[in-house]
């Protein structure tokens, strides 16, 4: 196994800024890179592999053979689970998921896509009911499926496979169009590849005030050459690191490292039998311009999900 790049090795220790949090309405705790807004229960038997948001509900995909499921949760009811769909056949190991849509007769046809780990098979489901529609074959650099996210204004998926690569698929054909390498420049001139990129979530900090819903380039969603705005990033977990990274979707360069070491400290996780941070999704909430971006985060076998607001570059302490 390749030695991981420790993204937080050079970062100062993060401490909760209790006074700042107390002075900010609706903030439970303020840290250097995020504000904690809400905590809700999470099933400690869920080996979380991916989160995605659609139409007021949070969807979760879990892993492990004979235990992989999709779940639809209601954030307005303390993440009460509305329905659960097991991955079939049961010997498959579920991985990342994403809401997406394709255009049919000028209308959005909303779906959910799910990867599997080593079987090179993906699944497509209807939304909101998660009825199985079809499956497809895929391959990656490592031969595995890890994370996936949808870029609506380009009708593309970004896919991770545990390596330093992100593969870009066409959302209609599910064929690979290109790939990028994720890199991190710790010091000037010291550029290293980032291994073990895991769960992914496409976001636009500039669209936070409108909830991030992208308009199509034309009536049929033809927008393959639509540009990325400077505020657009691919957020990612990195396997067994307590951080979320922001990746430039064109160059692969890591532009931000959000330190989450204090959200559920590693020592506490180890004592309680929880595993690593994994799972990122937008919340659908509108925030004011310059107020950052709200996301849900959790981890494998964690007892809670956390709604946090990632700080923008202008309001870091």
TAFEN-V987798 format. One record per pair of residues at least 12 apart in sequence whose ideal C-beta (glycine too) atoms are under 8 Angstrom apart, sorted by the first residue. I is the first residue (numbers start at 0). J is the second residue. D is the distance in whole Angstrom. If there is no record, write none. Layout:
I:J:D / I:J:D
//
This chain:
1:194:5 / 3:194:6 / 3:195:6 / 3:237:8 / 3:238:7 / 3:239:7 / 3:240:7 / 4:183:6 / 4:191:5 / 4:192:7 / 4:193:6 / 4:194:6 / 5:240:7 / 6:183:6 / 6:193:7 / 6:237:6 / 6:240:6 / 6:242:5 / 6:244:6 / 6:253:8 / 6:256:5 / 7:240:7 / 7:241:7 / 7:242:6 / 7:256:7 / 7:258:6 / 7:260:7 / 9:185:6 / 10:256:7 / 10:258:6 / 11:31:8 / 12:260:8 / 13:30:5 / 13:31:5 / 13:32:7 / 13:258:5 / 13:260:6 / 13:261:5 / 14:30:8 / 14:31:8 / 14:261:7 / 15:28:5 / 15:29:7 / 15:30:6 / 15:261:6 / 16:28:8 / 16:29:4 / 16:30:6 / 16:31:7 / 16:316:7 / 17:29:8 / 19:316:8 / 20:34:7 / 20:35:8 / 30:258:7 / 30:261:6 / 30:262:8 / 31:258:6 / 31:310:8 / 31:315:7 / 31:316:6 / 32:256:8 / 32:257:4 / 32:258:5 / 32:259:7 / 32:309:7 / 32:310:6 / 32:315:7 / 33:257:6 / 33:259:7 / 33:262:8 / 33:291:8 / 33:307:5 / 33:308:6 / 33:309:5 / 33:310:6 / 34:291:8 / 34:307:6 / 34:308:5 / 34:310:7 / 35:262:7 / 35:305:6 / 35:306:8 / 35:307:6 / 36:293:7 / 36:306:5 / 36:307:6 / 36:308:6 / 37:305:7 / 37:306:4 / 38:303:5 / 38:304:7 / 38:305:6 / 38:306:8 / 39:74:7 / 39:77:5 / 39:78:4 / 39:303:7 / 39:304:5 / 39:306:8 / 40:77:6 / 40:78:6 / 40:302:7 / 40:303:6 / 40:304:8 / 41:78:7 / 41:297:5 / 41:301:5 / 41:302:6 / 41:303:5 / 41:304:5 / 42:80:8 / 43:272:8 / 43:273:7 / 43:300:5 / 43:301:7 / 43:302:5 / 44:66:8 / 44:300:7 / 45:59:7 / 45:61:5 / 45:70:8 / 45:299:8 / 45:300:7 / 46:61:5 / 46:62:5 / 46:63:5 / 46:66:7 / 46:274:7 / 46:299:5 / 46:300:6 / 47:59:6 / 47:60:8 / 47:61:6 / 47:62:8 / 47:277:6 / 47:278:5 / 47:297:6 / 47:298:6 / 47:299:5 / 47:300:8 / 47:301:7 / 48:60:5 / 48:61:6 / 48:62:4 / 48:67:8 / 48:93:6 / 48:94:5 / 48:95:6 / 48:96:7 / 48:198:7 / 48:277:7 / 48:278:8 / 48:299:8 / 49:94:7 / 49:95:4 / 49:96:4 / 49:97:7 / 49:113:8 / 49:146:6 / 49:147:7 / 49:198:6 / 49:278:7 / 50:96:8 / 50:198:7 / 50:200:8 / 50:278:4 / 50:279:6 / 50:280:4 / 50:295:6 / 50:297:7 / 51:96:5 / 51:97:5 / 51:98:5 / 51:111:7 / 51:200:8 / 51:280:5 / 52:98:7 / 52:280:5 / 52:281:5 / 52:282:7 / 52:283:5 / 52:295:8 / 53:98:4 / 53:109:6 / 53:111:8 / 53:126:6 / 53:127:7 / 54:109:8 / 54:126:7 / 54:127:6 / 55:73:8 / 55:74:8 / 55:75:7 / 55:283:7 / 56:71:5 / 56:72:6 / 56:73:6 / 56:74:7 / 56:81:7 / 56:127:7 / 57:71:8 / 57:72:5 / 57:73:8 / 57:74:6 / 57:78:7 / 57:280:6 / 57:295:6 / 58:70:7 / 58:71:6 / 58:72:7 / 58:96:6 / 58:98:7 / 58:111:6 / 58:129:8 / 59:72:6 / 59:96:8 / 59:278:7 / 60:93:5 / 60:94:7 / 60:95:7 / 60:96:4 / 60:113:6 / 61:93:6 / 62:92:5 / 62:93:5 / 62:94:6 / 62:116:7 / 62:299:8 / 63:92:6 / 63:93:8 / 64:89:7 / 64:90:5 / 64:91:7 / 64:92:5 / 65:89:5 / 65:90:7 / 67:85:7 / 67:86:4 / 67:89:8 / 67:91:6 / 67:92:6 / 67:93:3 / 68:83:5 / 68:84:6 / 68:85:5 / 68:86:6 / 68:93:7 / 69:83:7 / 69:84:5 / 69:86:7 / 69:93:8 / 69:96:7 / 69:111:7 / 69:113:7 / 69:124:7 / 69:129:5 / 70:82:7 / 70:83:5 / 70:84:8 / 71:83:8 / 71:127:7 / 71:129:7 / 74:282:7 / 74:295:8 / 74:306:8 / 78:304:6 / 82:128:8 / 82:129:7 / 84:124:7 / 84:129:5 / 84:131:8 / 86:113:7 / 86:115:8 / 86:122:7 / 87:131:7 / 91:115:5 / 91:116:8 / 91:118:5 / 91:120:7 / 92:115:6 / 92:116:4 / 92:117:7 / 92:118:7 / 93:113:6 / 93:114:8 / 93:115:6 / 93:116:8 / 94:113:7 / 94:114:4 / 94:115:6 / 94:116:5 / 94:143:8 / 94:144:5 / 94:145:6 / 94:146:7 / 94:147:8 / 95:113:7 / 95:114:5 / 95:144:7 / 95:145:6 / 95:146:4 / 95:147:4 / 95:148:8 / 95:158:8 / 95:159:7 / 95:197:8 / 95:198:6 / 95:199:7 / 96:111:6 / 96:112:7 / 96:113:5 / 96:114:8 / 96:147:7 / 97:111:7 / 97:112:5 / 97:147:5 / 97:148:5 / 97:149:5 / 97:156:7 / 97:199:8 / 98:110:8 / 98:111:6 / 98:126:7 / 98:149:7 / 99:111:8 / 99:112:6 / 99:149:4 / 99:151:8 / 99:156:7 / 99:170:6 / 100:149:8 / 100:151:7 / 101:154:7 / 101:170:6 / 101:171:6 / 101:220:7 / 102:215:7 / 102:218:8 / 102:219:5 / 102:220:4 / 105:218:5 / 105:219:7 / 109:125:8 / 109:126:4 / 109:127:8 / 110:123:6 / 110:124:7 / 110:125:6 / 110:126:6 / 110:132:7 / 111:123:7 / 111:124:4 / 111:125:8 / 111:126:5 / 111:129:6 / 112:124:8 / 112:147:6 / 112:149:8 / 112:156:7 / 114:137:8 / 114:144:3 / 114:145:7 / 114:146:8 / 114:147:6 / 114:158:7 / 115:144:6 / 116:143:6 / 116:144:6 / 116:145:8 / 117:142:7 / 117:143:6 / 119:136:6 / 119:137:6 / 119:138:6 / 119:142:7 / 119:144:7 / 120:134:6 / 120:135:7 / 120:136:6 / 120:137:7 / 121:134:6 / 121:135:5 / 121:136:8 / 121:137:5 / 121:144:7 / 121:173:7 / 122:134:5 / 123:135:7 / 135:173:5 / 137:158:8 / 137:168:8 / 137:173:7 / 139:158:7 / 139:160:4 / 139:162:8 / 139:164:8 / 139:166:6 / 140:160:6 / 140:162:5 / 140:164:5 / 140:166:7 / 140:178:7 / 141:160:4 / 141:161:5 / 141:162:5 / 142:160:8 / 143:160:5 / 143:161:6 / 144:158:7 / 144:160:7 / 145:158:8 / 145:159:4 / 145:160:5 / 145:161:5 / 145:196:7 / 145:197:5 / 145:198:8 / 146:158:7 / 146:159:4 / 146:196:7 / 146:197:5 / 146:198:4 / 146:199:4 / 146:235:7 / 146:236:8 / 147:159:7 / 147:199:6 / 148:199:4 / 148:200:5 / 148:201:5 / 148:233:7 / 149:170:7 / 149:201:6 / 150:201:5 / 150:248:7 / 151:201:8 / 151:212:8 / 151:213:4 / 151:215:8 / 152:213:4 / 152:214:8 / 152:215:8 / 152:216:7 / 152:222:6 / 152:225:5 / 153:222:6 / 153:223:6 / 153:225:5 / 153:227:8 / 154:169:7 / 154:170:5 / 154:171:7 / 154:220:5 / 154:222:6 / 154:223:7 / 155:167:5 / 155:168:7 / 155:169:6 / 155:170:6 / 155:176:7 / 155:223:8 / 156:168:4 / 156:169:8 / 156:170:6 / 156:173:8 / 157:199:6 / 157:201:7 / 157:233:6 / 157:248:7 / 158:199:8 / 159:196:4 / 159:197:6 / 159:198:8 / 159:199:6 / 159:235:7 / 161:194:8 / 161:195:6 / 161:196:7 / 161:197:7 / 161:238:7 / 162:194:6 / 162:195:8 / 162:196:7 / 163:180:5 / 163:181:5 / 163:182:8 / 163:192:4 / 163:193:6 / 163:194:5 / 163:196:7 / 164:178:5 / 164:179:7 / 164:180:6 / 164:181:7 / 164:196:8 / 165:178:7 / 165:179:5 / 165:180:8 / 165:181:6 / 165:196:7 / 165:199:8 / 165:233:7 / 165:246:7 / 165:251:7 / 166:178:5 / 167:179:7 / 169:223:8 / 179:248:8 / 179:249:7 / 179:250:7 / 179:251:4 / 180:192:6 / 180:251:5 / 181:193:4 / 181:196:5 / 181:235:8 / 181:244:8 / 181:246:6 / 181:251:5 / 181:252:8 / 181:253:7 / 182:250:8 / 182:251:6 / 182:252:6 / 182:253:7 / 183:244:8 / 183:252:8 / 183:253:4 / 183:256:8 / 184:252:7 / 184:253:8 / 193:237:7 / 193:244:7 / 193:253:6 / 194:237:8 / 195:237:6 / 195:238:4 / 195:239:7 / 195:240:8 / 196:235:5 / 196:236:8 / 196:237:6 / 196:238:8 / 196:246:8 / 197:235:7 / 197:236:4 / 197:237:6 / 197:238:5 / 197:277:6 / 198:235:7 / 198:236:4 / 198:277:5 / 198:278:6 / 198:279:6 / 199:233:6 / 199:234:7 / 199:235:5 / 199:279:8 / 200:233:7 / 200:234:5 / 200:235:8 / 200:279:4 / 200:280:6 / 200:281:7 / 200:294:7 / 201:231:7 / 201:232:8 / 201:233:6 / 201:234:8 / 201:248:7 / 202:231:7 / 202:232:6 / 202:233:8 / 202:234:6 / 202:281:6 / 202:292:6 / 202:294:7 / 203:228:6 / 203:230:5 / 203:231:5 / 203:232:8 / 204:230:4 / 204:231:8 / 204:232:7 / 204:291:7 / 204:292:5 / 204:311:6 / 205:228:6 / 205:229:8 / 205:230:3 / 205:231:8 / 206:230:7 / 207:285:7 / 207:286:5 / 207:288:8 / 207:290:7 / 207:291:7 / 207:292:5 / 207:293:7 / 208:285:6 / 208:286:6 / 208:287:6 / 208:288:5 / 209:285:6 / 210:281:8 / 210:283:6 / 210:284:7 / 210:285:5 / 211:281:6 / 227:248:5 / 227:249:6 / 231:248:6 / 232:245:4 / 232:246:6 / 232:247:7 / 232:248:7 / 232:254:7 / 232:255:7 / 233:245:7 / 233:246:4 / 233:247:8 / 233:248:5 / 234:246:8 / 234:279:5 / 234:294:7 / 234:309:8 / 235:279:8 / 236:275:8 / 236:276:6 / 236:277:5 / 236:278:7 / 236:279:6 / 238:275:7 / 238:277:8 / 239:275:5 / 240:275:8 / 240:276:7 / 241:258:7 / 241:259:5 / 241:260:4 / 241:262:8 / 241:265:7 / 241:276:6 / 242:256:5 / 242:257:6 / 242:258:6 / 242:259:6 / 242:260:8 / 242:276:8 / 243:256:8 / 243:257:4 / 243:259:6 / 243:279:6 / 243:296:7 / 243:309:7 / 244:256:6 / 244:257:7 / 245:257:7 / 255:312:7 / 257:309:6 / 259:276:6 / 259:296:7 / 262:276:8 / 262:296:7 / 262:305:6 / 262:307:7 / 263:276:8 / 263:298:7 / 263:301:6 / 263:303:7 / 263:305:8 / 268:298:8 / 268:301:8 / 271:302:7 / 272:300:7 / 273:298:6 / 273:299:7 / 273:300:5 / 273:301:5 / 273:302:7 / 274:298:6 / 274:299:4 / 274:300:5 / 274:301:8 / 275:298:6 / 275:299:6 / 276:296:7 / 276:297:8 / 276:298:4 / 277:297:8 / 277:298:5 / 277:299:5 / 278:295:7 / 278:296:6 / 278:297:4 / 278:298:6 / 278:304:8 / 279:294:6 / 279:295:7 / 279:296:6 / 280:294:6 / 280:295:5 / 281:293:7 / 281:294:6 / 281:295:8 / 282:294:6 / 282:295:6 / 282:306:6 / 286:308:7 / 289:311:6 / 289:313:6 / 289:314:7 / 290:308:7 / 290:311:8 / 291:308:5 / 291:309:5 / 291:310:5 / 291:311:5 / 291:314:7 / 292:308:7 / 292:309:5 / 292:311:8 / 293:306:6 / 293:307:7 / 293:308:5 / 293:309:8 / 294:306:8 / 294:307:6 / 294:308:8 / 294:309:6 / 295:307:8
//
